[in-house]
Amino acid sequence: MLYNIRTRQFVDCYYRRVGKNEVGEYIPPNWVFNFKNDFNKDCEVFSLETKEYPGIAQGIVALRVYKGEYRVQLVSAESSKENKLYRIGLERYGVNDFRIYKGVGNNLVAFACQYSLENGCDGYMHLTSKTETINFYTSNELGGEFFEEKSQLIIFDENIGQRLAKRYFPGGAIQWVK
């Protein structure tokens, strides 16, 4: 679920697998990450959507599954500009007063953990964080842990991954856009 800041209500969210040919159209080129490049890294790309704004990506996440190693790598994740806490440019320009949803980033991380469970990886997930997002991933809310001290590699072990999946996907399954 996401929290709509404007209506002050929780709304259900859904995921949709995005094809490479949709990245330029469905996912407009106003994202910091170039999700088209993630397809070249054997990733699957997913959008987070709501019924309030159907067909509009509230967030995007790119994942790579390593089945033989029982892990999922979160390669790229980004909230849409309407859902970022801060206005972004080459540097942060203050709080985003036009924000629609709260919780998009948390939901994308939890999705990666749930996806790990659904792909036989027991909820284990890892990512390499940008310096400015390390505190977000290692916060009490998400619980990611440093692989080693002062590293940008953040891991979500089975216990953390399963806890996040259970919290954000209480039915035990991802809700897909139909």
N, C-alpha and C positions, 0 to 999 in steps of 0.2 A: 504494500500500500504506500501511497504517497500522500503528503499533506498539502492541500491547496491553500496557500497563504491568503488568497483573496476571499475565498468562501469560508475559510476556517473549517473545512471538512476533509476527512480522509477519503481517498478515491482508490479504486482498484486499478492495478496496472497490469499490462500484458506485454509479452515479448513477441518479436517477429524476426525470423531469420532474413537477413538482407543479402541479396545477390550482388555480385561485383558490378553488374550493369546498372544497378540502382543507386550506387554511391553518388554519382553526379547529379541525379534527378531527385530521388527520394531523400537522400541525405545531401542537402545543399552544401556547396563548398565554403561554408562559413564556420567550419569547425577548426580547432587548433590542430587536431590530428588529421592526417590524411588516411582515412580508413581504407582507401583503395590499395595502399601499399601493404596493408595487413593480409590481403588475400595472397600476396606473393610470399608470405611467411607461413602458409598453410593454416591460416586462421579462419574461423567462422565469425561472422559479424552479425550482431543482433541489435535491434532497436527496442527501446522501452517506450510504450505508448499508453495512453489512457482513453477511456470511452468519451471523456469530455472533449478531447482533441484527437479524434481518430485520424490515423494516417500521418500524424506529426510526431517525429522522434523527439522525446523528452530527454533522452540520453542514448548513447551508443556504446557498445562494448565489443571488443574483439578478443576471442579466446582461442587458445591452441591446446588441444588435448594430446597428452603423451600417455597413451593407454598402457604401453609396456612398462612405464615408470610410475604409473598410478598417480598422475598429477595433471593439473590444469594450470596453464599460464595465462594470466590476464595480461594481454599485450598492450591494449589501449582501452581507455575508458574516459568518457567525457559527458558531462551534462550539457544540454543545449544552452545557448547564451541566455535564454529566458529563465533558466533554472540555476545559474551559477550564483554563488553567494556574493562574489565580487565581479564588477565589470572588468573585463579583461582586454588588454591590448598588449603591447610589448611589456607592459608592467601593469600592476593592479591599480585601478582608478576608483577605489572606494566601493562601498556596499551597493549592490544592485537593487535599486528601489522598485524595479519592475518584475522581480522574481515571481514566478507562478507557483512552482512546487518546491517543497522541502523534502529531502530524503532521496533524491535521485542518485547521488553518488553512493550512498549506503546500499541502495537497492541494486545497483550495478555490481557491487562487490559481492553481495549476498547471492545474486544470480550466478556469478562465477562459481561460488561454493556449491550451490544447488546443482548447477550443470556438472560439476565434478562428481557429485553423488550419482547423478543420473547416467554418468559415463563410467561408473565402476571405479572411481578414484577416491572414494570414501570421504569426499568433502575437502581433500587437500588441494590448496591453490597457492600460487605465488605470483609475485609481480615485482618489477623494478620501478620504484617510485621516483618521480621528480623530487628534487630537494624540497620544494615548497609544499609538497603534499604528503611528506613522511608523517607529520603529526596527525593528519586525517586518517591514514591507514593504521597507525599504531594507537589511536585513541581508545579509550575504554569502550566506546560505542562499537567499534569494529574489532579491536583486539589483535590486529596483526602484530607479528613479532619480527625483530631484526634477525636475519640469518646469522649475522655476526655483528659485533659492535660497530657502530658508525657506518654500516652498510646501507645501500639503497635497496637491497634485496629484502623484500618483506614476505614472510610466509604466514599462511593461515593453515595450521595443522588440522588434523581430522576433527579434534574436539571443537576448535574455534569455527571451522567451516560448517560443521553440523549444527552448531548453535546458531550461527547466522542464517543458515538455510531454514531451520525450524522457525526462527523468529519472523523472517520475511516471506516464507512460503509455508504457512501453517498447514495447508492441505497436503504438504509433502510433494508438490509437483509444480512445475512452472505453468503459468497460464499463458497459452499461446493465442495470438490474434488469429481468428478464423477467417 
